[in-house]
Amino acid sequence: MGGVDWPHRYGLALVELLEHLPTDRLPGKVAATVVVTMTREQLVADLAAAHLDTGHDISAGDARRLACNAGIVPVVLGGASQPLDLGRAKRFFSEAQRTALATKYDQCAVQGCDSPFAWTELHHEQPWSQGGATDLDHAVPLCGRDHRDIHKPGTRATITTGPDGRKTIQIHRRE
């Protein structure tokens, strides 16, 4: 088989395997939750693109294929509302909050980090241990490395909020 791109074929085989794993032990009984940002018009068009929370764009056809076996989260479609500000009632951010942030962020909020949003953890802008609230405006997506670093003693972080409400963090690591 000359000219076969084996890494690509292995990747497709892994995706197919993951899409066919049993889902009876997953919350909500779906294979995955796909956060796709697109309009209804883009979904029905043949050439339109959809944006994933991994930072990648896919075709509308691929979005429809993924939707066959995944949970669909309507972001702007006027479905049932979810509370996005939890105050001090809950320590951990909810899936509804994570989904809402996926429409705003493509990647880790740390300057220079290109880890996709789908791989991030949600960090309290003001730490929970210091009275921080679990509200959407206080959630900042950080990759695992940056989330660990920001909590290390002696580490400082400068957070700036852009006009679009997106936060950017500059971590000042201890030398």
N, C-alpha and C positions, 0 to 999 in steps of 0.2 A: 504494500500500500504506500507507494511513493507520494510525498507531498502531504501526508496526514499530519495535522497539527495536534499531537498527542496531548499536550497540556490543556488545550481547549476541549478536546473530547473527554478527558478525565474530569474537567470542570463540569461539563454538561451531564456526565454520568452521576457526579456527586449531587447536582441539583435534582436530577430525576429521582435519585434515592431519597433525598430529603423530602421531596414532594409526596413520596409514597409511604413514608413511615406512619405507623399507627398513631392516631391522635386521641385515643380514648383516655389518656391520662393528662392531656393538656387542658388548661382552663378554657372554658368556652367551646371545647370540642372542635376547634378549627386547626388546620395545618399551620397557619401563620396569620399574623395581622400585618397587612401590607398598607403602609401609609403612602398613598399616591395623591399627588396634588395635580389636579387637572379639572377643566370645566366639562360639563356634560357634552358640549359640542366636540371637544377634543376626544372624548371617549368613543363617540360614534364615528368619528372621521377615521379614514384609513391611514392617513399620513401624519397624523398628529403625534406629539410626544407627551409622555407623562414624566413627572419628576418623583423619584423615590427618596426615602429618608436615608438612603445610603449615599446620596449625592449624585447618583447616576440618572440619566434620562433613558427611558425605554419607549418603544413604540406603543401606540394605543392597542395594537393586537397583542403584544406581550402583556400589557396591563390587563386586558380581558382574559388572557390565559391564566395569569396568576389569580385573578378574581374567582375563577372556577373553584379553587380549592382553599381559598383563604377568607379570613374575615375582612369585610369591607368596612372602612371607617369613613362615614360621610363627614367631611371637614366643614364644608360650607353649604351643605344641602338642606339645612333646616331640620335635621332629625332631632331626636330627644336631647335636651340639654344635659350637660354633665357639669358638676361643680368644679371650678378651676382654682378657687381660692379656698384652702383648707385651714388657714390660720395655724393655731397651735393644736388643733384637734387631732391631727395626724402628723407623724414624723416623716414618713416617706411620701414622695410624690406619686401620684396616681397615673394609671395608664392614660386616662383622659388628658391629664396635664402633659404627659410625654407626647401624645398625639398632637395636641395644640402647638407645642414647641417645634414639632417636626415641620410645621408649615412656615416657621420663621428661620430656623437654623438648618444649614447643610452639613455642618461639621462641628468639632470641638471649638469652644469659644476662646481658647488660648491662642494668642497671636502666633502665627507660624505653624500651628498644628493643623494637619489636614486629615485627621481621623474622621470618618463619616459620622453623621449624627446617630445613625443606627447603632454604632458601637459605643456611644457615650453613656455616662451615668449622670444623673441630675444632682447638682450641688446646690446647697442653700447659699445664696449670696452672703447673708449674715448667718453664721453657723447656728444650727438648731440648739446646740448646747449653750449658746449665748442669747437665746430668746428669738432666734430667727423663725419666721413664719413659712409654712409650706404653701405659699401662694405662687401662682404662675409668674408674676412679675419678679419673684425672688429666685426662680429656678435658672440655673446656668448649666448647659451641657458641657461636660468635661470627659475626655478619654480617661481610661483607667490610670495611665501614667501621670497625667496632669492632676487628676483628682487626688492621687496619693501624695504627689509633690506639694499641692496647695495646703495639705494638712500637716506637713512636716514642721517641726519647731524651727523657728528662725526664718521661715519662708514668708515673704510678703507678696501681696497681689494688688495690682492696680486695676480696677474695673471701670471701664467707660461704657456709656450707653449711647448708641447712635440714634439718629433721628427716627429710624425705623423701629426703635425699641430693642434692637439686638445688642447684647452685651459682648464686649471684647475684654479679655483678661490678659494682662501682662504679668507673668510670674517672675519675681525677683528671687532666684534660688540662692541659697547660701553657698558660698564658695568653699 
